[in-house]
Amino acid sequence: MDMIKKINIKNFNFYTILSILVLLAGIFLYIDWAIKYGVLYDLGIYSLVIVFIISGIIGFILSLMKKEEIED
């Protein structure tokens, strides 16, 4: 619950956009693969798409987290 409080939409930046693009690339790659080859159950495409989707989600969350400044 504490992590949700740290996420702030005001921190929207280039890395947030990049993370969204990576997430969408993973989703569109899976859909495109399914349309082109008619195969939904393929371990190879799963392993590639999951890297895109997980890194997009983690990057999106990390880019929106509030940065705590440490005073010396």
Steps between C-alpha positions, in 0.01 A plus 500: 500500500792731568623459142168623359537824694841561342371470141423844363372577149683834513825307448392414144814524285687349205561171681129463568425539129777254415359246748151534352642447151688186611184366665294567187771347280474177698122489470499584129778250430294221657186601310693535173662159550161342566349656187793419269572144610175396667687373805406622847679232702866541415766502770740703286264793454399485866861534610555800275173678575524454876831688502336795324190500718673459837766761422230739379298460820802529730636797306161673514476457876860603565476808280196626692641441848565808708871557545597553860779748551746433778637799682852482637 
